[in-house]
């Protein structure tokens, strides 16, 4: 099992999300080359705030890269921000999702 941070950004990676009946995020992963690299969920509210801040900063960098006509870097930065957001599992599912990834590893 690979972590999403370890996947090379080749091609056009897509995010796979698992949602519950109320559309809450249970787990997310990056689909690339026929495999899924699961994004490990945040473990608490403080970590979630840090991830939100980092994703926001990364999106700002993507906007600046696009302004400089560096669309490849902008695309990679947007994807990185999406992968960060994918860690924002609903608090009700965090422990379950983390444990499921431990068992699968």
QUIZITA-V880883 format. One record per backbone hydrogen bond with DSSP energy under -1.0 kcal/mol. NH is the residue of the N-H (numbers start at 1). CO is the residue of the C=O. If there is no record, write none. Layout:
# QUIZITA-V880883
nh=NH co=CO
nh=NH co=CO
This chain:
# QUIZITA-V880883
nh=6 co=3
nh=7 co=4
nh=10 co=8
nh=14 co=31
nh=16 co=29
nh=18 co=27
nh=20 co=24
nh=23 co=20
nh=26 co=18
nh=27 co=18
nh=29 co=16
nh=30 co=37
nh=31 co=14
nh=32 co=35
nh=35 co=32
nh=37 co=30
nh=39 co=28
nh=42 co=87
nh=48 co=44
nh=49 co=45
nh=50 co=46
nh=51 co=47
nh=52 co=48
nh=53 co=49
nh=54 co=50
nh=55 co=51
nh=56 co=52
nh=57 co=53
nh=58 co=54
nh=59 co=55
nh=60 co=56
nh=61 co=57
nh=62 co=58
nh=63 co=59
nh=64 co=60
nh=65 co=61
nh=66 co=62
nh=67 co=63
nh=68 co=64
nh=69 co=66
nh=70 co=65
nh=71 co=69
nh=74 co=70
nh=75 co=71
nh=76 co=72
nh=77 co=73
nh=78 co=74
nh=79 co=75
nh=80 co=76
nh=81 co=77
nh=82 co=78
nh=83 co=79
nh=84 co=80
nh=85 co=81
nh=86 co=82
nh=87 co=84
nh=88 co=85
nh=89 co=87
nh=90 co=25
nh=93 co=90
nh=97 co=93
nh=98 co=94
nh=99 co=95
nh=100 co=96
nh=101 co=97
nh=102 co=98
nh=103 co=99
nh=104 co=100
nh=105 co=101
